[in-house]
Amino acid sequence: MVAAIVIFLAICVYLLPTIVASARKVRRQYAILALNVLAGWTFVGWVGALVWAIADTPGDAAEVPSPSGTLPILELTAQLRAHARIAPN
């Protein structure tokens, strides 16, 4: 039981850069994951992935598709046009 807990904690520490990138919703999450998995066994690769996860800017909400399948900025534009009664181009 103790061995399983130690292994779980070791995996969590090893994947910490990926966890940080995911929590911050950075734009290059998959690249950070790839660096973490492929070069994380070296201390330099792990630190590099962690620094990248912390330093990268969070993704722009306009680039993430909404549940309806369109970009939120397009939905907002359509709502503003409908509200202001502006004719589409």
C-alpha positions as CSV (number, residue, x, y, z in Angstrom):
1,M,0.0,0.0,0.0
2,V,2.8,2.4,0.9
3,A,4.6,1.5,-2.3
4,A,1.5,2.4,-4.4
5,I,1.2,5.8,-2.7
6,V,4.9,6.5,-3.3
7,I,4.6,5.5,-6.9
8,F,1.5,7.7,-7.3
9,L,3.2,10.7,-5.7
10,A,6.3,10.2,-7.9
11,I,4.2,10.2,-11.0
12,C,2.4,13.4,-9.9
13,V,5.7,15.1,-9.2
14,Y,7.1,13.9,-12.6
15,L,4.0,15.3,-14.4
16,L,3.9,18.5,-12.4
17,P,4.7,20.7,-15.4
18,T,1.9,19.1,-17.4
19,I,-0.5,19.6,-14.4
20,V,0.5,23.2,-14.1
21,A,0.1,23.8,-17.9
22,S,-3.4,22.2,-17.8
23,A,-4.5,24.1,-14.7
24,R,-3.3,27.4,-16.3
25,K,-4.9,26.5,-19.6
26,V,-1.8,27.5,-21.5
27,R,-1.8,27.5,-25.3
28,R,0.9,24.8,-25.8
29,Q,-0.3,22.2,-23.3
30,Y,0.5,19.2,-25.6
31,A,4.0,20.5,-26.4
32,I,4.7,20.8,-22.7
33,L,3.3,17.3,-22.2
34,A,5.6,16.0,-24.9
35,L,8.6,17.7,-23.5
36,N,7.7,16.5,-20.0
37,V,7.2,12.9,-21.0
38,L,10.1,12.6,-23.5
39,A,12.8,14.7,-21.7
40,G,11.4,15.0,-18.2
41,W,13.6,12.1,-17.0
42,T,16.5,14.5,-17.3
43,F,16.4,17.2,-14.6
44,V,17.0,19.9,-17.3
45,G,14.0,18.7,-19.4
46,W,11.7,18.6,-16.3
47,V,12.8,22.1,-15.2
48,G,12.4,23.4,-18.8
49,A,8.9,22.0,-19.0
50,L,8.0,23.5,-15.7
51,V,9.4,26.9,-16.6
52,W,7.6,26.8,-19.9
53,A,4.3,25.9,-18.2
54,I,4.6,28.8,-15.8
55,A,5.9,31.3,-18.3
56,D,3.5,30.6,-21.2
57,T,0.5,32.8,-21.4
58,P,-2.9,31.3,-20.9
59,G,-4.9,30.6,-24.0
60,D,-7.2,33.2,-25.4
61,A,-10.9,32.4,-24.9
62,A,-11.7,33.5,-28.4
63,E,-9.6,30.6,-29.8
64,V,-11.4,27.9,-27.9
65,P,-14.6,26.6,-29.7
66,S,-17.8,26.8,-27.7
67,P,-20.1,23.9,-27.1
68,S,-22.2,25.1,-30.1
69,G,-19.1,24.6,-32.3
70,T,-18.5,28.2,-33.2
71,L,-15.9,30.6,-31.8
72,P,-17.2,32.7,-28.8
73,I,-16.1,35.9,-30.5
74,L,-18.3,35.0,-33.5
75,E,-21.3,34.3,-31.2
76,L,-20.7,37.6,-29.4
77,T,-20.6,39.5,-32.7
78,A,-23.8,37.8,-33.9
79,Q,-25.5,38.8,-30.6
80,L,-24.3,42.4,-30.8
81,R,-25.5,42.6,-34.4
82,A,-28.9,41.2,-33.4
83,H,-29.2,43.5,-30.5
84,A,-28.0,46.6,-32.4
85,R,-30.0,45.6,-35.5
86,I,-26.9,45.9,-37.7
87,A,-27.2,44.3,-41.1
88,P,-24.6,41.6,-41.8
89,N,-21.9,42.3,-44.4
